[in-house]
Amino acid sequence: MANTKSAQKATRVQAKKTERNKPVRSSVRTAVTKARNLIEQKDMDAAKAAVGEAATALDKATRKGVIHPNNAARRKSRLVKQLNAMLSEKSSPKN
């Protein structure tokens, strides 16, 4: 337990912020997981749409200050990289 009055207030503030940010983080995780699963299933159209939705969710979380901008950029980059790998794998001719 916090000893000083300011530390007690900081604990209360942090608890409020955590509760406020939980649903945003959860929706981001859900969107990213959905996109990754569709990429693994090689469902081209649905995967493109899901990656777009995940990018939007990440951007919204960034604007709200829930996640760091570099974190969102890194996660979007990795998703798009996976999507592009899947698309190039699908479009390349089989030998």
Contacts in CASP RR format, 6 or more apart in sequence:
PFRMAT RR
TARGET T0000
AUTHOR 0000-0000-0000
METHOD contacts of the structure
MODEL  1
MANTKSAQKATRVQAKKTERNKPVRSSVRTAVTKARNLIEQKDMDAAKAA
VGEAATALDKATRKGVIHPNNAARRKSRLVKQLNAMLSEKSSPKN
1 8 0 8 1.000
2 8 0 8 1.000
2 10 0 8 1.000
2 11 0 8 1.000
21 64 0 8 1.000
21 66 0 8 1.000
24 60 0 8 1.000
24 61 0 8 1.000
24 64 0 8 1.000
24 66 0 8 1.000
25 61 0 8 1.000
25 66 0 8 1.000
25 67 0 8 1.000
27 57 0 8 1.000
27 61 0 8 1.000
28 54 0 8 1.000
28 57 0 8 1.000
28 58 0 8 1.000
28 61 0 8 1.000
28 66 0 8 1.000
28 67 0 8 1.000
31 50 0 8 1.000
31 53 0 8 1.000
31 54 0 8 1.000
31 56 0 8 1.000
31 57 0 8 1.000
31 58 0 8 1.000
32 54 0 8 1.000
32 57 0 8 1.000
32 58 0 8 1.000
32 75 0 8 1.000
32 79 0 8 1.000
34 50 0 8 1.000
34 53 0 8 1.000
34 54 0 8 1.000
35 47 0 8 1.000
35 50 0 8 1.000
35 51 0 8 1.000
35 52 0 8 1.000
35 53 0 8 1.000
35 54 0 8 1.000
35 79 0 8 1.000
35 83 0 8 1.000
36 79 0 8 1.000
36 82 0 8 1.000
38 46 0 8 1.000
38 47 0 8 1.000
38 50 0 8 1.000
39 47 0 8 1.000
39 51 0 8 1.000
39 79 0 8 1.000
39 82 0 8 1.000
39 83 0 8 1.000
39 86 0 8 1.000
41 47 0 8 1.000
42 86 0 8 1.000
42 89 0 8 1.000
42 90 0 8 1.000
44 86 0 8 1.000
44 87 0 8 1.000
44 90 0 8 1.000
47 83 0 8 1.000
47 86 0 8 1.000
48 83 0 8 1.000
51 79 0 8 1.000
51 80 0 8 1.000
51 83 0 8 1.000
54 75 0 8 1.000
54 76 0 8 1.000
54 79 0 8 1.000
55 76 0 8 1.000
55 79 0 8 1.000
55 80 0 8 1.000
58 67 0 8 1.000
58 72 0 8 1.000
58 75 0 8 1.000
58 76 0 8 1.000
59 72 0 8 1.000
61 67 0 8 1.000
61 72 0 8 1.000
62 68 0 8 1.000
62 69 0 8 1.000
62 71 0 8 1.000
62 72 0 8 1.000
END
